[in-house]
Amino acid sequence: MKFSLRTLIWTVVLLALILAVAMAMIRKAVDVEFATVSEGPLKVTVQEDGKTRIREKYIVSAPVAGRLARIELDAGDEVSFEKTLLAVIQPSDPEMLDARARAQADARVQGAEAALQRSASNSEQAKINHDLNKTKYDRGKRLLTSNAISRDEYDIAKAEYLASVQSLKAAKFDAEIAQFELAMAHAAASQFDGSETESLGQPFEIHAPIEGKILRVFQESATVVTVGTPLLELGDTQNLEIEIDVLSTDAVRIKPGAELTVEHWGGESPLRGNVRVIEPAAFTKISSLGVEEQRVNIIADFNEPPDRIAALGDGYRVEARITVNERDRVLLIPNSAKFRYRRAWHVLTIVDDKAVMQRIVVGDQNESHTQIVEGLKQGDKVIVYPSDQISSGTKVKRVNTD
């Protein structure tokens, strides 16, 4: 049998085609990274920017009209209760002897006395609420260890206790301010007492009503002031709280008493705190992308010793991570393993070195992991960062050790 050149060429072409088809059928395995489905804890958080603020601020105003001497104090200076001299007002005789001004001074005395009585009542009520909430909180801690109450009930008791602690501090602060206002009112009224003519030419001195620091000086230079002119703003920088604005959709998931951590505040390690109040009214805020958002202010308290937050002041920026849900043992996969297909979540599992598409039902998720409710079991291998080269049935080669 003779073989012509033409027959040889066709034979070579046919063999090449057969080889190409065989190579196409034997697909090369695709290198993939994978993760093993495992059980573990899952903490779901909401992360937003916030700022610190002094819980109670006080603005010192001029109790009498006159010529204000230059205030030598600056923002940041520390003041001591009833010891630090804040300002001096030189008397102005024509106004201080005015009958109308005298009547106003007497009215201020009566108002200050009423405010002092009201603050005393509020302090007593705050102490009663604090004692009750502390008892409920202590009982809740004991019952939680034996699972006699739910975690939600414990968080509510804790939030009420923390709120009562702050209410007690606020009531004490209000009582001190009321005493200071009464003393200032009496001193101002004494300027109009005709029987003390020798005191009419004496300067009026204003001393610090609280322990703390000067936040702002409104009137630094010497000038003529009227009654009620703001002079300085004072506050206790150790009595700080945190204000965090979150999306309204996230606010409904946050509960009073929820734990939070404060990160990127300048210290070496995060600070701890607890949510005290979720404000009931939302407000509109324009995001950096120009989108209108409904946001809600979350007020939280630090759960740290004073020396840990001593470096912070009023209006300092912080990043807060608020815990909204926490589960002890759930099935977890990395977020990078799941993808949307036909309006449902899917993953690519590895079975006999081949990719198999699997539909899943997910639960909670945080920044790194997702809870699996249905579709996978512990020990399954899932492909992370699946590419377009991989589909169900693709042969794969695992390149990482899980």
DAGIZI-V191077 format. One line per field, one symbol per residue. phi: phi as a letter, one per 20 degrees, with the letter a starting at -180 (. if undefined). burial: + if it has 24 or more other C-alpha atoms within 12 Angstrom, else -. A space follows every 50 residues. Layout:
# DAGIZI-V191077
phi: ???
burial: ???
This chain:
# DAGIZI-V191077
phi: .edefffffffffffffffffffffefffefceccefceafcdecddbfb bebffcdcdedffcereffgeefcgofecdgmdfeebcdffcggffefff fffffffffffffffffffffffffffffffffffffffffffffdlece fffffffffffffffffffffffffffffffffffffffffdfffdffef eefedddfeberceebdeceefaecdfnffdbddaefeddcddcdcfffe ffeedgnffbcddldoefcfedacfdcdffdebeceffenefcecceddc dfdcfgffdffecenffbddceedbbcfccfccfffeebeblmbeccded clmcecfcfcdddfbdfcccfdeboccfnfdceelfeffdbfoffccfdd df
burial: -----------------------------+++++++++---+++++++++ +++++++++++++++++++-+-+++-+-+-+---+++++++++-+++--- ++-+++-++--++-++--++-++--++-++--++-++--++--------- --++++++++++++++++++++++++++++++++++++++++-------+ --+++++++++++++++++----++-+-++++++++++++++++++++-+ +--++++++++++-+-----+++++++++---------------++++++ +++-----+--+++-+-++++++++----++++++++++-----++++++ --++++++++++-+++--++++--++---+++++-+---+-+-+++-+-- --
